[in-house]
Amino acid sequence: MLAVFPASGGLGSSIVSHLLALSPQPSSSLLFVSRNPDKLTAAKGKGVTLRQADYDQPETLEGVFAGAETLCLISYPSIQIEHRFESHKRAIEAARRSGVKHVIYTSLAFAGGPESTESVAQVMQAHLRTEQYLRELQEQDDSFTFTIVREGLYSESFPIYTAFYSPSSPSRTIRIPHAPAGAGRGIAWVKRDELGEATARILLSLASATSSSEWKNRTVVLSGAREWSLAETAQLLGRLSSPPQPDLRVERVSVEEYAAQAQVQEGFAVYPGDDGGRYWAEKWANAWEAIERGETGVVTTTMREVLGREPEDFEETLKEMLAT
């Protein structure tokens, strides 16, 4: 049995939909665990096992993965470090007590290539600790295996990296603590639903006796087809804005100036802490240092190989996104 947790978020729901479409096995071999199982409407009536659990209610994790041999663990949605890592660790421990032998963990494509284990980005630290924890478990117990999938930065998440720029209410500048004019290294943007499909295909491969070893005890990076500088990203956003902003440019500002912007504070206000959104905006801002160092610009062929086609171009994804 393959399990997915949490199964009703953005990436989780995409993985679920592709597993349902692609699985050659009966749906009874699938277990979807969610804080709100009622949201998993696509799985209802298909013989899938649905269970309830919540990262923030650790007692609900005990026994919830019973019957599963492989778990796709989707990361806790936060940029906090300790709480995020401990949430992952509790879920992994509960899964192992329930008999799970393989964990595929959805990490993030900071840190550079799959061999790298370091990042300067706040957002990557809990991921790296979780990755290391999985490696340590495997070293202690050779019956346990893992796959770390560093999911590329979602094309749909461009607002986080552009000071929450809005194409429907455009400004003339994107003010971020990045290289002058947005030059230098950038991001290998990738469509979230294609990441969901690729991750589902890797899960199904793990369930196959003939190809499961291909993915065991490996770190893989799923990226878009090419790297886009933030200057190129801004130019594209300017063309697609309404009204168009052909002169949209990136302006380098200090971390303090970046965090003082109202739309940035609003964007990060979902996280608790002193000064709310401003506090977390300042914490998160070292992501641009990581981008400048090339951490998010690594391009691999893994997406193309897993999907059997070229990943969708960033421009096409944005056009679809902004048309809705």
C-alpha positions in Angstrom: 0.0 0.0 0.0 1.2 3.5 -0.9 0.3 6.3 1.6 0.3 10.1 1.0 0.3 12.6 3.9 -0.9 15.4 3.9 -3.0 14.5 0.9 -5.2 17.6 0.5 -2.8 20.5 0.1 -1.6 21.9 -3.2 1.2 19.4 -3.9 -0.6 16.6 -2.1 -3.8 16.9 -4.0 -1.9 16.9 -7.3 0.0 13.7 -6.3 -3.3 12.2 -5.3 -5.0 13.0 -8.6 -2.1 11.6 -10.6 -1.9 8.4 -8.5 -5.6 7.8 -9.2 -5.1 8.3 -12.9 -1.9 6.4 -13.3 -2.0 3.6 -10.8 -2.2 0.2 -12.5 -3.1 -1.3 -9.1 -6.5 -1.4 -7.5 -7.3 1.8 -5.7 -7.5 -0.2 -2.5 -3.7 -0.2 -2.5 -3.8 3.6 -1.9 -4.0 5.3 1.5 -4.6 9.1 1.6 -4.2 10.8 5.0 -5.4 14.4 5.5 -6.4 16.8 8.2 -9.7 17.1 6.3 -10.4 13.8 4.4 -13.7 15.2 3.2 -11.8 17.5 0.9 -10.5 14.4 -1.0 -13.5 14.3 -3.3 -11.6 12.8 -6.2 -10.8 9.7 -4.1 -14.3 9.0 -2.9 -16.1 6.0 -4.2 -12.9 4.5 -5.7 -12.0 2.1 -3.0 -9.2 4.3 -1.6 -8.6 4.2 2.2 -9.0 7.7 3.7 -7.8 8.5 7.2 -7.6 11.7 9.3 -4.4 13.0 10.9 -2.8 16.4 11.5 0.9 17.4 11.8 -0.2 19.8 14.7 -2.0 17.0 16.5 0.7 14.4 17.0 -1.6 11.9 18.7 -3.5 11.6 15.4 -0.4 10.2 13.7 -0.2 7.1 15.8 -1.4 4.1 13.7 -2.7 6.2 10.9 -0.2 4.7 8.4 -1.0 1.1 9.3 -0.9 -1.2 6.3 1.3 1.1 4.2 4.8 0.0 3.1 5.7 3.3 1.4 4.8 6.8 2.6 5.0 10.0 0.6 5.6 12.6 3.3 4.8 16.1 2.1 6.6 18.8 4.1 4.9 20.9 6.8 4.0 24.2 5.2 6.2 26.7 7.2 9.5 28.5 7.1 10.0 27.9 10.8 12.9 25.5 11.5 12.5 23.6 14.7 8.8 23.1 14.7 8.8 22.1 11.1 11.6 19.5 11.5 10.0 18.1 14.7 6.7 17.7 12.8 8.4 15.7 10.1 10.3 13.6 12.6 7.2 12.7 14.5 5.4 11.6 11.3 8.4 9.5 10.2 8.6 7.8 13.6 4.9 7.1 13.7 5.1 5.7 10.1 8.0 3.4 11.0 6.1 2.1 14.1 3.2 1.3 11.8 5.5 -0.8 9.5 6.4 1.7 6.8 9.7 0.6 5.2 10.2 3.4 2.6 9.7 7.2 2.9 9.7 9.5 -0.1 10.1 13.0 1.3 9.2 16.1 -0.6 12.0 18.5 0.0 12.7 21.8 -1.8 15.2 22.6 -4.6 17.4 25.0 -2.7 20.9 23.8 -1.9 22.0 23.3 -5.5 22.6 19.8 -6.9 21.4 16.5 -5.4 24.8 15.9 -3.8 24.8 19.2 -1.8 23.7 19.2 1.8 24.1 22.9 2.6 22.0 26.0 2.0 22.0 29.6 3.3 18.3 29.9 3.0 16.1 29.9 6.1 13.3 28.1 4.1 15.7 25.1 3.4 17.0 24.4 6.9 14.2 22.1 8.2 14.3 20.3 4.9 18.1 19.6 5.3 17.6 18.4 8.8 14.8 16.1 7.7 17.0 14.8 4.8 19.8 14.1 7.2 17.5 12.3 9.7 16.4 10.0 6.9 20.0 9.2 6.0 20.8 8.5 9.6 17.8 6.1 10.0 18.9 4.2 6.9 22.5 3.9 8.2 21.1 2.5 11.5 18.6 0.1 9.8 19.3 -1.3 6.4 15.7 -2.5 6.1 14.6 1.1 5.9 15.0 3.1 2.7 14.2 6.6 1.5 13.9 8.9 -1.5 14.4 12.6 -1.2 12.7 14.6 -3.9 13.8 18.2 -4.0 10.8 19.7 -5.7 11.6 22.6 -7.9 10.4 26.1 -7.1 6.7 26.3 -8.2 6.1 28.6 -11.2 2.9 29.5 -9.4 4.9 30.8 -6.4 6.5 33.7 -8.3 4.9 36.3 -6.0 7.1 35.1 -3.0 10.2 35.8 -5.1 9.0 39.1 -6.6 8.0 41.0 -3.4 4.4 39.8 -4.0 4.1 41.5 -7.4 0.6 41.4 -8.7 0.1 41.3 -12.5 -3.5 42.5 -12.1 -2.4 45.5 -10.1 1.1 46.1 -11.5 3.8 48.4 -10.2 6.9 49.6 -12.1 9.5 48.0 -9.9 10.1 44.8 -8.0 12.0 45.8 -4.9 14.0 42.8 -3.5 17.4 42.3 -1.8 18.8 40.6 -4.9 21.5 41.2 -7.5 21.4 44.6 -9.2 18.6 44.7 -11.9 17.9 41.0 -11.1 20.9 39.8 -13.0 23.0 36.8 -12.2 21.7 33.4 -11.1 18.0 32.6 -11.0 15.4 29.9 -10.7 14.6 26.8 -12.7 10.8 27.4 -12.4 8.6 24.3 -12.7 4.8 23.8 -12.8 3.4 22.5 -9.5 1.0 20.0 -11.1 3.9 18.5 -13.1 5.8 18.1 -9.9 2.8 16.3 -8.5 2.7 14.0 -11.6 6.4 13.3 -11.5 6.3 12.5 -7.8 3.4 10.2 -8.3 5.3 8.4 -11.1 8.3 7.9 -8.8 5.9 6.6 -6.1 4.5 4.0 -8.5 8.0 3.1 -9.6 8.9 2.4 -6.0 6.0 0.0 -5.8 7.3 -1.9 -8.8 9.6 -4.8 -8.0 11.5 -4.3 -11.3 12.3 -0.6 -10.9 12.1 0.3 -7.2 15.8 0.1 -6.5 16.4 3.0 -9.0 15.0 5.5 -6.5 16.1 4.0 -3.1 18.5 6.0 -0.9 18.7 8.8 -3.5 18.3 12.5 -3.6 16.8 13.8 -6.8 16.1 17.3 -8.0 13.0 18.0 -10.1 13.5 21.2 -12.1 12.2 23.1 -15.0 13.9 22.9 -18.4 16.0 26.1 -17.9 17.0 28.7 -15.4 15.3 32.1 -15.5 17.1 35.1 -13.9 14.8 37.4 -11.9 15.4 40.1 -14.5 13.9 37.7 -17.1 11.1 36.8 -14.7 10.3 40.5 -14.3 10.3 41.1 -18.1 7.9 38.2 -18.6 5.6 39.4 -15.7 5.6 42.9 -17.2 4.5 41.6 -20.6 1.7 39.5 -19.0 0.5 42.3 -16.7 -2.7 44.1 -17.2 -2.0 46.8 -18.3 1.4 45.6 -19.6 4.5 47.0 -17.9 7.2 46.7 -20.6 9.7 48.6 -18.3 9.1 46.5 -15.2 12.5 46.1 -13.5 14.1 44.7 -10.4 15.5 47.2 -7.9 18.0 46.1 -5.3 17.1 47.2 -1.8 18.2 46.3 1.7 16.5 43.5 3.6 14.9 46.1 5.9 13.5 48.1 2.9 12.2 44.9 1.4 10.5 43.8 4.6 8.9 47.3 5.2 6.7 47.0 2.0 3.1 46.6 2.9 2.4 43.8 0.5 5.4 41.8 1.7 4.3 42.1 5.3 0.8 41.0 4.3 2.2 38.0 2.4 4.1 36.8 5.4 1.5 37.6 8.1 0.4 34.0 8.1 3.4 33.2 10.3 3.4 34.0 14.0 6.2 36.1 15.5 7.2 39.6 16.7 6.0 42.2 14.2 4.1 39.5 12.3 4.8 39.5 8.6 7.8 41.9 8.8 9.6 39.5 11.2 9.2 36.5 8.9 9.9 38.5 5.8 13.3 39.5 7.2 14.0 35.8 8.3 13.0 34.6 4.8 15.0 37.2 2.9 18.2 35.1 2.8 16.5 33.1 0.0 17.9 35.7 -2.4 21.4 35.1 -1.2 20.8 31.4 -1.9 19.4 32.3 -5.4 22.5 34.5 -6.1 24.7 31.5 -5.1 23.0 29.4 -7.7 21.1 27.1 -5.3 17.8 27.3 -7.2 19.2 27.5 -10.7 20.2 23.9 -11.1 18.6 22.2 -14.1 18.4 18.4 -14.2 16.9 16.0 -16.8 15.0 14.0 -14.1 11.6 15.7 -14.7 11.8 15.0 -18.5 12.9 11.4 -17.9 10.1 10.7 -15.4 7.3 12.5 -17.3 8.4 11.3 -20.7 8.2 14.8 -22.1 9.6 18.2 -21.7 8.3 20.1 -18.6 5.9 22.9 -19.4 7.6 26.3 -20.1 7.4 28.9 -17.4 5.7 31.4 -19.8 3.0 28.9 -20.7 2.3 28.2 -17.0 2.0 31.9 -16.2 -0.3 32.5 -19.1 -2.6 29.8 -17.9 -2.4 31.0 -14.3 -3.1 34.6 -15.2 -5.9 33.8 -17.6 -8.0 32.2 -14.8 
